[in-house]
């Protein structure tokens, strides 16, 4: 069995901790997943033609939840999720979640809250698709949720983010 070497994080001359290469990997994962959420918000809002056509954009009166949720009717929990499709409160909650989670992850502030709410959103989306077509239980929603947990545990907001700001460091809920 190979021995592991635990290298302590050493303080720099400014009193902050030196970043390790893994901290930058977590930061890139945080920013990347944040962009996935933020892009979904932007595309659904403005209908930039990637996943959402212009005529189905939220600002044109389209519902950002209808396309996905209406397609779940045949699934195990489809009746529940289909009933939520197109409801204004669901649209607003979903879009606020995409925007808030995306901004928090990209900026590195509120990473723990974003990880928890983003993980919950992803698990709901996973549940809406059950049974999965290609795997008994695992898909990208679950993998993203696991990575979000890792981001929170790694305190990923402090590397390449605003997580080092004094206000964030003094308020645990902003970490």
WOTA-V501044 format. One record per residue. N is the residue number from 1. SS is DSSP state (alpha for helix, beta for strand, coil for the rest). OMEGA is omega in degrees with one decimal (* if undefined). D_FIRST is the distance of its C-alpha to the first C-alpha in whole Angstrom. Layout:
n: {N & N}
ss: {SS & SS}
omega: {OMEGA & OMEGA}
d_first: {D_FIRST & D_FIRST}
This chain:
n: {1 & 2 & 3 & 4 & 5 & 6 & 7 & 8 & 9 & 10 & 11 & 12 & 13 & 14 & 15 & 16 & 17 & 18 & 19 & 20 & 21 & 22 & 23 & 24 & 25 & 26 & 27 & 28 & 29 & 30 & 31 & 32 & 33 & 34 & 35 & 36 & 37 & 38 & 39 & 40 & 41 & 42 & 43 & 44 & 45 & 46 & 47 & 48 & 49 & 50 & 51 & 52 & 53 & 54 & 55 & 56 & 57 & 58 & 59 & 60 & 61 & 62 & 63 & 64 & 65 & 66 & 67 & 68 & 69 & 70 & 71 & 72 & 73 & 74 & 75 & 76 & 77 & 78 & 79 & 80 & 81 & 82 & 83 & 84 & 85 & 86 & 87 & 88 & 89 & 90 & 91 & 92 & 93 & 94 & 95 & 96 & 97 & 98 & 99 & 100 & 101 & 102 & 103 & 104 & 105 & 106 & 107 & 108 & 109 & 110 & 111 & 112 & 113 & 114 & 115 & 116 & 117 & 118 & 119 & 120 & 121 & 122 & 123 & 124 & 125 & 126 & 127 & 128 & 129 & 130 & 131 & 132 & 133 & 134 & 135 & 136 & 137 & 138 & 139 & 140 & 141 & 142 & 143 & 144 & 145 & 146 & 147 & 148 & 149 & 150 & 151 & 152 & 153 & 154 & 155 & 156 & 157 & 158 & 159 & 160 & 161 & 162 & 163 & 164 & 165 & 166 & 167 & 168 & 169 & 170 & 171 & 172 & 173 & 174 & 175}
ss: {coil & coil & coil & coil & coil & coil & coil & coil & coil & coil & beta & coil & coil & coil & coil & coil & beta & coil & coil & coil & alpha & alpha & alpha & alpha & alpha & alpha & alpha & alpha & alpha & alpha & alpha & alpha & alpha & alpha & alpha & alpha & alpha & alpha & alpha & alpha & alpha & alpha & alpha & alpha & alpha & alpha & coil & coil & coil & coil & coil & coil & coil & alpha & alpha & alpha & coil & alpha & alpha & alpha & coil & coil & coil & coil & coil & alpha & alpha & alpha & alpha & alpha & coil & coil & coil & coil & coil & coil & coil & alpha & alpha & alpha & alpha & alpha & alpha & alpha & coil & coil & coil & alpha & alpha & alpha & alpha & alpha & alpha & alpha & alpha & alpha & alpha & alpha & alpha & alpha & alpha & alpha & alpha & alpha & alpha & alpha & alpha & coil & coil & coil & alpha & alpha & alpha & alpha & alpha & alpha & alpha & alpha & alpha & alpha & alpha & alpha & alpha & alpha & alpha & alpha & alpha & alpha & coil & coil & coil & coil & coil & coil & coil & coil & coil & coil & coil & alpha & alpha & alpha & alpha & alpha & alpha & alpha & alpha & alpha & alpha & alpha & alpha & alpha & alpha & coil & coil & alpha & alpha & alpha & coil & coil & coil & coil & coil & coil & coil & alpha & alpha & alpha & alpha & alpha & coil & alpha & alpha & alpha & coil}
omega: {-177.3 & 177.6 & 176.1 & 179.1 & 175.8 & 178.8 & -179.5 & 174.0 & -175.1 & 177.5 & 176.3 & -179.1 & 178.9 & 179.2 & 177.9 & -178.9 & 176.6 & 178.8 & 176.0 & 177.9 & -179.7 & 177.9 & 178.6 & 176.0 & 177.5 & 179.2 & 178.3 & 176.3 & 179.0 & -178.9 & -179.7 & 179.2 & 174.9 & 178.9 & 177.1 & 178.7 & -178.1 & 178.5 & 178.1 & 177.5 & -176.6 & -178.6 & 179.2 & 179.7 & -171.5 & 178.9 & -177.6 & 171.6 & 176.8 & 174.6 & -175.7 & 175.6 & -177.6 & -175.7 & 177.6 & 179.1 & 179.8 & -179.6 & 176.2 & 178.9 & 178.1 & 178.3 & -179.1 & -178.2 & -172.3 & -176.0 & -178.2 & -172.8 & 178.0 & 179.9 & -177.4 & -173.8 & -178.2 & -175.0 & -175.1 & 179.9 & -174.1 & 179.8 & 178.5 & -175.9 & 177.3 & -179.7 & 179.0 & -174.2 & 173.1 & 177.2 & -174.7 & -178.2 & 178.0 & 177.5 & -178.9 & 179.7 & 179.2 & -178.1 & 176.0 & 177.2 & 178.6 & -178.7 & -177.3 & 179.2 & -179.4 & 180.0 & -179.5 & -178.7 & 179.8 & -177.4 & -178.9 & 177.5 & -177.4 & -176.5 & -179.3 & 178.1 & 178.9 & 179.0 & -179.1 & -177.9 & 177.1 & 176.7 & 178.2 & 177.8 & -179.6 & 178.0 & 175.4 & 178.9 & 176.2 & -178.4 & 179.9 & -177.6 & -178.3 & -6.5 & -178.6 & -177.0 & -170.6 & -175.5 & -177.5 & -176.8 & -171.2 & 170.3 & -174.8 & 178.4 & -180.0 & 178.9 & 175.6 & 179.8 & 177.7 & 178.7 & 177.3 & 175.7 & 177.1 & 178.3 & 179.7 & -178.8 & -178.7 & -177.3 & -170.6 & -179.1 & -176.0 & 178.2 & -178.4 & 179.5 & -178.4 & -177.7 & 178.1 & 179.4 & -179.4 & -179.6 & 178.0 & -178.8 & -178.6 & -178.6 & -174.6 & -177.4 & 176.9 & -178.3 & *}
d_first: {0 & 4 & 7 & 9 & 13 & 16 & 19 & 22 & 25 & 28 & 31 & 34 & 37 & 39 & 36 & 34 & 31 & 30 & 28 & 25 & 24 & 23 & 26 & 28 & 26 & 27 & 31 & 31 & 30 & 32 & 35 & 35 & 35 & 37 & 39 & 39 & 41 & 43 & 44 & 45 & 47 & 49 & 49 & 50 & 53 & 54 & 54 & 53 & 53 & 49 & 48 & 51 & 55 & 57 & 60 & 57 & 56 & 56 & 58 & 61 & 60 & 57 & 55 & 51 & 50 & 52 & 51 & 47 & 49 & 52 & 49 & 47 & 50 & 49 & 46 & 45 & 45 & 48 & 51 & 50 & 48 & 51 & 54 & 52 & 53 & 55 & 56 & 57 & 54 & 51 & 52 & 52 & 49 & 47 & 49 & 48 & 45 & 44 & 46 & 44 & 41 & 41 & 43 & 40 & 37 & 39 & 40 & 37 & 39 & 39 & 35 & 35 & 38 & 37 & 34 & 35 & 39 & 37 & 34 & 37 & 40 & 37 & 36 & 40 & 40 & 37 & 39 & 43 & 41 & 40 & 40 & 38 & 39 & 36 & 33 & 33 & 32 & 30 & 32 & 32 & 34 & 31 & 28 & 31 & 31 & 27 & 27 & 30 & 28 & 25 & 28 & 30 & 27 & 26 & 30 & 30 & 34 & 34 & 32 & 35 & 37 & 40 & 37 & 38 & 41 & 43 & 44 & 41 & 39 & 42 & 42 & 38 & 40 & 40 & 36}
